[in-house]
Amino acid sequence: MKWTLTAILTILILTDLIASPQVPDYIIYKNDTIPTYNLLVEQYLQTQKDDNGRLFDLSFRNSIDGQLGTSMNCWRGYQAIYKIENDSLFVSAIIDCHSLENKNQKPNNYIKKVFGDKVKSGKVFINWYSGNLSFPEKSKENKILRWDGVFERVFLYEIAIKIEDGKIIEISNEQNYVDLENGIDRMKRDSISNILFDHIKNYKWTKKDKFDCGERYTVVIGKNGKIRDVIMTDYQTKEQIEEYWDTKREYNFCLKSVEKALSELQFDVLKRKGKPIEEMVFIEIWFNEDGIIENWTD
């Protein structure tokens, strides 16, 4: 395939755009304007056939006024502001990216431009959304537990709002970490792969002279903090296994050995919006000819 310079640059820019950290929307709660990492307006726009600037169509959004290019860390081209009134959730403003940062100027509100006649009394009822909305509590002890590197952040202390068709069902204060009595600390995600490697390294390996189990593995920590599954990251289909591995017996041996090495581990429990969640951790190990196992995890 012949690649043009324009095509290559477009792919590079798009990749960088998607991978760039994204700014949040906001919610007005008890007179505070707080960041929230829940794109409710975007969910609405994805149902509209006339939304020609959608990112998932691999085209770039323009700014709302159509004059400026998209900010690399605001690919959707706007930020939304939500508020709660009379036990209902509304969009109260659609603003230019970063415009709240200018304390001396009131942001332009484009809610009419986006929603048209759906705007009633300066706001739009979010009747298209059911689920949980969350945002961080304002506390000196609060901190980020997890970040996907682009958008979603999970905080230690959050306020979670249960919503059904735009109606507020419940508001609760949540702690997204359970420190179990005998649980292994997982506050810092980066430390988990080292813990996994130590147990793999110290496992009583057999058949090192027959089978080479140096590979990349995906370890799934379940909602209860126990290891739920171990997957060979690069070889998950029958075709991939048959093409790469000499025998299915060797493949199964490696997987089961890693599973046994990690089977007794009990981590603390991680939550999101107050609900226990699973977490995938990647680890790569290497077996030297002398039998020494090395940690090759990036």
C-alpha positions in Angstrom: 0.0 0.0 0.0 1.3 3.4 -0.9 0.9 6.0 1.9 0.7 9.7 1.2 2.3 12.2 3.6 -1.2 13.6 4.3 -2.6 10.2 5.3 0.3 9.5 7.6 0.1 12.8 9.3 -3.7 12.4 9.7 -3.2 9.0 11.4 -0.6 10.4 13.7 -2.7 13.5 14.7 -5.8 11.3 15.3 -3.8 8.9 17.4 -2.4 11.8 19.5 -5.8 13.4 19.8 -7.5 10.3 21.1 -4.6 9.6 23.5 -4.4 13.1 24.9 -5.8 13.6 28.4 -9.3 15.0 28.1 -10.9 17.8 30.2 -14.1 16.9 32.2 -17.6 18.2 32.2 -18.9 20.0 35.3 -21.7 19.7 37.8 -23.1 22.4 40.1 -23.6 20.8 43.5 -24.3 22.7 46.6 -23.1 25.9 44.9 -19.8 24.4 43.9 -18.8 23.7 40.3 -17.1 20.3 40.4 -15.4 18.3 37.6 -17.3 15.1 36.6 -16.0 12.4 34.3 -19.3 11.4 32.8 -20.1 12.6 29.3 -23.9 12.7 29.4 -24.3 15.2 26.5 -22.0 13.1 24.3 -24.3 10.2 24.9 -27.2 12.3 23.6 -25.3 13.5 20.6 -24.3 10.0 19.6 -28.0 9.3 18.9 -28.4 12.3 16.6 -28.0 11.5 12.9 -27.1 15.1 12.1 -24.1 15.2 14.4 -21.6 15.2 11.5 -18.6 16.1 13.7 -18.6 12.9 15.8 -15.3 11.5 16.8 -16.4 7.9 16.2 -16.9 8.8 12.6 -13.1 9.5 12.6 -13.6 13.2 11.9 -12.6 16.1 14.1 -15.0 18.2 15.9 -14.7 22.0 15.5 -15.2 24.4 18.3 -18.8 25.3 18.9 -18.7 28.5 17.0 -17.0 26.7 14.0 -14.0 29.2 14.0 -11.3 27.4 15.9 -9.8 23.9 15.6 -10.4 21.3 18.3 -8.4 21.5 21.4 -6.2 18.4 21.7 -7.5 17.7 25.2 -11.1 18.5 24.4 -11.9 16.5 21.4 -15.6 16.8 21.8 -15.3 20.5 21.2 -17.3 21.7 24.2 -17.7 21.2 27.9 -21.1 20.7 29.5 -22.4 22.0 32.9 -25.0 20.0 34.7 -27.2 20.8 37.7 -29.7 19.3 40.0 -33.1 20.9 40.5 -36.2 19.4 42.2 -34.7 15.9 42.2 -34.0 16.0 38.4 -30.8 16.3 36.4 -30.4 19.0 33.8 -27.9 20.4 31.3 -27.6 24.1 32.2 -24.9 25.2 29.8 -22.7 24.1 26.8 -19.5 26.2 26.8 -16.3 26.5 24.8 -13.5 24.3 26.0 -11.5 25.8 28.9 -13.7 28.9 29.1 -14.3 28.5 32.8 -10.6 29.1 33.3 -11.0 32.7 32.5 -12.3 34.1 35.8 -12.8 37.6 34.3 -15.2 36.6 31.6 -18.5 34.8 31.6 -18.5 31.8 29.2 -20.7 31.9 26.1 -23.6 29.4 26.5 -24.4 27.4 23.3 -27.1 25.2 24.8 -29.7 26.5 22.3 -27.4 25.8 19.4 -26.9 22.2 20.5 -30.4 21.4 21.9 -32.8 23.8 20.1 -36.4 23.6 21.3 -35.5 21.1 23.9 -34.3 24.0 26.0 -36.9 24.9 28.6 -36.3 27.8 31.1 -32.6 27.8 30.1 -32.0 24.1 30.7 -32.5 20.6 29.2 -33.9 17.7 31.2 -31.5 14.7 30.8 -34.3 12.2 30.2 -32.1 10.0 28.0 -29.8 8.9 30.8 -30.2 6.1 33.4 -27.2 5.0 35.5 -24.8 6.5 38.0 -23.1 9.9 37.9 -20.2 10.6 40.1 -17.8 13.3 41.1 -15.0 13.7 43.7 -15.8 14.9 47.2 -14.0 18.1 48.2 -11.6 16.8 50.9 -7.9 17.2 51.7 -7.7 13.4 52.1 -9.2 12.7 48.6 -6.9 11.4 45.8 -7.1 9.7 42.5 -7.0 5.9 42.7 -7.1 5.1 39.0 -6.8 7.1 35.8 -7.1 5.6 32.3 -4.6 8.1 31.0 -7.1 9.9 28.8 -10.4 10.7 30.6 -11.9 8.6 33.4 -10.6 9.1 36.9 -11.7 7.1 40.0 -11.3 9.0 43.3 -11.0 7.6 46.8 -14.0 9.6 48.0 -16.8 10.3 45.6 -20.4 11.4 45.6 -22.5 9.0 43.5 -25.9 9.9 42.1 -28.3 7.1 41.0 -30.4 8.3 38.0 -33.4 6.8 36.2 -34.5 8.7 33.1 -33.1 11.9 34.4 -34.7 11.6 37.9 -32.5 11.5 41.0 -33.2 8.3 42.9 -30.4 8.4 45.4 -27.4 10.5 46.4 -24.6 8.8 48.4 -21.1 9.4 49.7 -18.9 6.6 48.6 -15.4 5.3 49.5 -13.9 3.4 46.5 -11.4 1.4 48.4 -11.8 -1.4 51.0 -8.8 -2.1 53.1 -9.2 -5.8 53.9 -7.5 -7.2 57.0 -5.3 -9.5 55.1 -5.5 -7.8 51.8 -2.5 -6.7 49.7 -2.3 -2.9 49.2 -3.3 -1.8 45.7 -3.6 1.9 46.2 -0.9 2.4 43.6 -1.5 0.5 40.4 2.1 0.4 39.4 3.1 -1.7 42.4 0.7 -4.5 41.5 2.7 -6.0 38.6 5.8 -6.2 40.8 3.8 -8.1 43.5 2.5 -10.5 40.8 6.0 -11.0 39.4 7.5 -11.9 42.9 4.9 -14.7 43.3 5.6 -16.0 39.8 9.3 -15.9 40.3 9.1 -17.7 43.7 6.7 -20.4 42.4 8.1 -23.9 42.3 8.4 -24.2 38.5 8.8 -27.6 36.9 9.8 -28.6 33.3 11.9 -25.4 32.8 14.0 -27.5 30.4 11.0 -28.5 28.3 8.6 -25.5 28.3 9.4 -21.8 27.9 6.7 -19.8 29.6 8.2 -16.4 29.0 5.3 -14.4 27.7 2.9 -11.5 28.3 0.0 -12.3 30.6 -3.1 -10.4 31.5 -4.1 -11.0 35.1 -7.7 -10.2 36.1 -8.3 -9.2 39.7 -11.9 -9.9 40.5 -14.4 -7.7 42.3 -13.5 -9.5 45.6 -9.8 -8.8 45.2 -8.9 -12.4 44.3 -7.3 -13.4 41.0 -10.3 -14.3 38.7 -8.5 -15.2 35.5 -5.1 -15.3 33.8 -4.9 -14.8 30.0 -2.1 -15.2 27.6 -2.3 -11.7 26.2 -1.1 -12.3 22.7 -2.6 -15.8 22.1 -6.3 -16.1 22.9 -7.7 -17.7 19.8 -7.3 -21.4 18.7 -5.6 -20.2 15.5 -3.1 -18.1 17.4 -2.3 -20.9 19.8 -1.8 -23.5 17.0 0.4 -21.1 15.0 2.7 -20.1 17.7 2.9 -22.9 20.3 4.5 -26.3 19.6 1.8 -28.1 21.6 -1.4 -27.1 23.3 0.0 -29.0 26.3 2.8 -26.4 26.6 0.4 -23.5 26.4 -1.9 -25.0 29.0 1.0 -25.8 31.3 2.3 -22.2 31.2 -1.2 -20.7 31.9 -2.0 -23.1 34.7 1.4 -22.5 36.3 1.0 -18.8 36.4 -2.6 -19.3 37.8 -1.3 -21.5 40.6 1.5 -19.1 41.4 -1.1 -16.3 41.9 -4.0 -18.3 43.2 -3.6 -17.5 46.9 -3.3 -13.8 46.5 -5.9 -11.6 48.2 -5.8 -7.9 47.3 -7.8 -5.0 48.8 -11.1 -4.3 47.0 -11.3 -1.5 44.4 -14.6 0.3 43.6 -16.0 2.8 41.1 -19.0 4.9 42.1 -19.2 2.8 45.2 -19.5 -0.6 43.4 -16.7 -3.2 43.3 -14.9 -3.5 40.0 -12.5 -5.8 38.3 -9.1 -4.7 37.2 -6.7 -6.0 34.5 -3.0 -5.9 35.2 -0.4 -6.7 32.5 2.9 -8.5 33.2 5.6 -9.9 31.0 8.1 -12.4 32.2 11.3 -13.9 30.6 12.9 -17.2 31.3 16.7 -17.3 30.9 18.5 -20.4 29.8 20.0 -20.7 33.3 16.5 -20.8 34.8 16.4 -17.3 36.2 13.1 -15.5 35.6 13.2 -11.8 34.8 10.5 -9.1 35.0 10.1 -7.5 31.5 7.0 -5.6 32.3 7.1 -2.0 30.9 
